[in-house]
Amino acid sequence: MISIASRMEGISPFYVMELLEKAQQLEAAGRTIVHMEVGEPAFPLPSKVIAAAAESLERGNSGYTTACGLTELRKAISRYYSDGYELKVPFERIIITPGSSGALQLVMAAAINAGDEVMMADPTYPCNRHFVLAFGGIAKNIPVDAASDYQLTAELVRDHWGEKTRAVMVASPSNPTGTLIAKEELTKIYQVVAERGGLLIVDEIYQKLLYQQKGYSALSLGENLIVINSFSKYFGMTGLRVGWLVAPKEMLDPLARLAQNFFISPPAPSQYAAIAAMEPESIAFFEQQRQEFKKRRDFLYPALLEIGFKVPVMPEGAFYIYADCSNFSTDSYNFCHQLLHEAGVAITPGKDFGSHKAESHVRLAYTRDMETTIAGVARLKKYLQG
Ligand SMILES: Cc1ncc(COP(=O)(O)O)c(C=O)c1O
């Protein structure tokens, strides 16, 4: 019998994928399903971005690049920080990775010893706790509520810091709640973590998907933290698998060695596409998409409240609404299956994001067009209000 590593016991499936599979089965049987479950933007890429990937293949640029990525792309990202946030980030501190998932793996491998704790909010992006576990660490899930905008605070970090705590992970805007951490609060968290000799990891993958303010980068707080980002969300390039990290100087060599060993190279055509995605013409297109997301959020948020969901904090970013469904069910997993089968709407159960009040929460993604979002709301309303 093949033995499976014991760490696998802690790696739970993505329940949303299970739901997606069921939705696809229903569609194959002739049903129409409104998809509001998967966090993947659904817009066609600008032709310039597509052409850049195609041209790189035609020119024969389909081999490995250097492990930390193309210098041209690293420089474009450095400009992204100087133009967008007035920050000087030397390109040498930027490492290109296969999606931000690749970046998260490098960081965990470089920073976490067996038994080290990594603190994170519950609810949070599910893969984070699995990355920690895969490298022998322990995910320390801290329950958060509307009172702290579903984010960790400096006080929570201080109160929960233990002897084995090594790192703190936050995401702003967050998946699944779309809520932010104010710069003042993140500054305090940075101080608490630094005083204890820990590492702060800030996931800024939804940084550009903000609807009420310009936002900031955690890189403005100092150099001794890790920032993660990606071309998957604002740039809509999920399947091209390009992300990046910005690291403190003393972590660059270990991270580069890991990148050489883990990935050899990020995908070359995708990196050329990413360079084109950062050009002003492409950014103008992505900004239009951002306005589309805002319109959908401005429609969906009040509509959900009207139906009877509770959303105590207005999501200011990303493309998710994390809604309390306790007016309808306190078993969100079954509720999601019920909505799929009976109303034809696919949404994600809270248990994908943790265990704190997961059974009374669901996540709705407004990644499809406005028409789909309107259709989803109409179906939910008809089913839940009768
Ligand atoms: C908060 C957060 N971080 C990281 C990722 C990973 O994205 P990717 O590997 O496509 O960059 C996701 C994807 O949904 C996410 O929501």
The ligand as an SDF file (V2000), in Angstrom:
LIG
                    3D

 16 16  0  0  0  0  0  0  0  0999 V2000
   -5.7420   36.3700   -0.9580 C   0  0  0  0  0  0  0  0  0  0  0  0
   -5.1900   35.5280   -2.0480 C   0  0  0  0  0  0  0  0  0  0  0  0
   -3.8650   35.2950   -2.0880 N   0  0  0  0  0  0  0  0  0  0  0  0
   -3.3100   34.5450   -3.0470 C   0  0  0  0  0  0  0  0  0  0  0  0
   -4.0830   33.9430   -4.0400 C   0  0  0  0  0  0  0  0  0  0  0  0
   -3.3930   33.0970   -5.0860 C   0  0  0  0  0  0  0  0  0  0  0  0
   -3.4940   33.6250   -6.3740 O   0  0  0  0  0  0  0  0  0  0  0  0
   -2.4530   33.3750   -7.5660 P   0  0  0  0  0  0  0  0  0  0  0  0
   -1.6010   32.2180   -7.2120 O   0  0  0  0  0  0  0  0  0  0  0  0
   -3.3090   33.1240   -8.7630 O   0  0  0  0  0  0  0  0  0  0  0  0
   -1.6400   34.6390   -7.6940 O   0  0  0  0  0  0  0  0  0  0  0  0
   -5.4720   34.1530   -4.0520 C   0  0  0  0  0  0  0  0  0  0  0  0
   -6.3330   33.5270   -5.0680 C   0  0  0  0  0  0  0  0  0  0  0  0
   -7.5330   33.5190   -5.0110 O   0  0  0  0  0  0  0  0  0  0  0  0
   -6.0330   34.9680   -3.0250 C   0  0  0  0  0  0  0  0  0  0  0  0
   -7.3530   35.2150   -2.9700 O   0  0  0  0  0  0  0  0  0  0  0  0
  1  2  1  0
  2  3  1  0
  2 15  2  0
  3  4  2  0
  4  5  1  0
  5  6  1  0
  5 12  2  0
  6  7  1  0
  7  8  1  0
  8  9  2  0
  8 10  1  0
  8 11  1  0
 12 13  1  0
 12 15  1  0
 13 14  2  0
 15 16  1  0
M  END
$$$$
